[in-house]
Amino acid sequence: MQIPYLSLQKITDRNSAEIHKAVSDVIDSGWYLQGKANKTFEENYARYIGTEYCIGTANGLDALSIILHAYKELGVLADGDEVIVPSNTYIASILAITQNNLVPVLVEPYITTYQIDENLIEAKITNKTKAIMIVHLYGRCAYTDKILNLCKKYKLKLIEDNAQAHGCMFNGKKTGSLGDAAGHSFYPGKNLGALGDGGCVTTNDSVLAEAVRSIANYGSSKKYVFKYKGQNSRLDEIQAAVLDVKLNYLDRDNEIRKQIAEQYISKIKNGKIILPQISVRDSNVFHVFPVRTENRDSLQKYLQEKGIGTLIHYPIPPHKQECYKEWNSLSFPISEKIHAQELSIPLNPALLQNEIDYIIEVLNEW
Ligand SMILES: *Cc1c(COP(=O)(O)O)cnc(C)c1O
């Protein structure tokens, strides 16, 4: 059996007719940017997440970066201010910070949940700290009341990187509505994925929302009048129309993801493989199913030989990347362990039961 890590063709196929119709409606409309499809999707996604505002952007990195840029324009952040961020996140969370001349302060995650360790944050807060960026990595909620209380105590902005966690909940509220602002990515492989790049910002803050919308559109306040030195980061009408179709199936797809994860957790029994645990069912939408093992590379090779595609999220931690040379000698042992041991096995709503059974069988035989 051949099971790729993820087949986007199979994901799209399930709603192919509706997606084709949405795309051809945009083509025939003759209106390709900042039109009806954006407006409709922004309203529907804001309602889904539970925020007042949603602003489409060209991708998830821009969404995060523009939030920080907007806070700078509004006088909330200034060059050199510090933003706390988990040390094991995807590079985009950190790039958004450094792109704005802000300083990322890396905090280690829990080895059990892979989410930022709330108990390590306070010691890293200085008089330059102005925000905490939590990342709902792998689709699991990183928010805790303790983090919110730290934000209140030290007057910090709470920013969520919700790129991997569309539909994830904390106490009945969606991630993306828990802090001051959130960046979302609609990269094709995400739980809610476009047919190309896309992203958005959600927030309840009307002043921030207006600044974000302006910065994403050249900093324009009205046509040919520029209030900020902005950028061009708009969500295409075609992508907005596709996302609006797929949003209708997001909860169904997340439910399928959870049921597959539950099968993996109950049926994979191999002492050499550490599985993720579900604490609260609503608080994990399993963007990836991360397992850990001391012989990660040999497990990956074995699965490859058995026809099962896997990915590593991620092979090199941010502080060991060449682009952040200044951090290369720092030590973040928990992140380093995760990066050395993590392997993501296929988990997506197009997987068939016989494929799930085969993956379980092969992992148990290893
Ligand atoms: C995908 C991702 C992003 C960036 O999204 P793009 O749309 O690819 O720019 C940011 N943060 C995390 C955690 C991601 O997984």
The ligand as an SDF file (V2000), in Angstrom:
LIG
                    3D

 15 15  0  0  0  0  0  0  0  0999 V2000
    1.9500   27.7690    8.2320 C   0  0  0  0  0  0  0  0  0  0  0  0
    2.3490   28.5380    9.4320 C   0  0  0  0  0  0  0  0  0  0  0  0
    2.5510   29.9300    9.4080 C   0  0  0  0  0  0  0  0  0  0  0  0
    2.6570   30.7310    8.1470 C   0  0  0  0  0  0  0  0  0  0  0  0
    1.6780   30.6160    7.2440 O   0  0  0  0  0  0  0  0  0  0  0  0
    1.9260   30.9040    5.6860 P   0  0  0  0  0  0  0  0  0  0  0  0
    0.5280   31.0390    5.1870 O   0  0  0  0  0  0  0  0  0  0  0  0
    2.6610   29.7480    5.1270 O   0  0  0  0  0  0  0  0  0  0  0  0
    2.6800   32.1810    5.5760 O   0  0  0  0  0  0  0  0  0  0  0  0
    2.7710   30.5780   10.5990 C   0  0  0  0  0  0  0  0  0  0  0  0
    2.8560   29.9070   11.7600 N   0  0  0  0  0  0  0  0  0  0  0  0
    2.7080   28.5760   11.8230 C   0  0  0  0  0  0  0  0  0  0  0  0
    2.8100   27.9000   13.1510 C   0  0  0  0  0  0  0  0  0  0  0  0
    2.4600   27.8350   10.6650 C   0  0  0  0  0  0  0  0  0  0  0  0
    2.3410   26.5140   10.7440 O   0  0  0  0  0  0  0  0  0  0  0  0
  1  2  1  0
  2  3  1  0
  2 14  2  0
  3  4  1  0
  3 10  2  0
  4  5  1  0
  5  6  1  0
  6  7  2  0
  6  8  1  0
  6  9  1  0
 10 11  1  0
 11 12  2  0
 12 13  1  0
 12 14  1  0
 14 15  1  0
M  END
$$$$
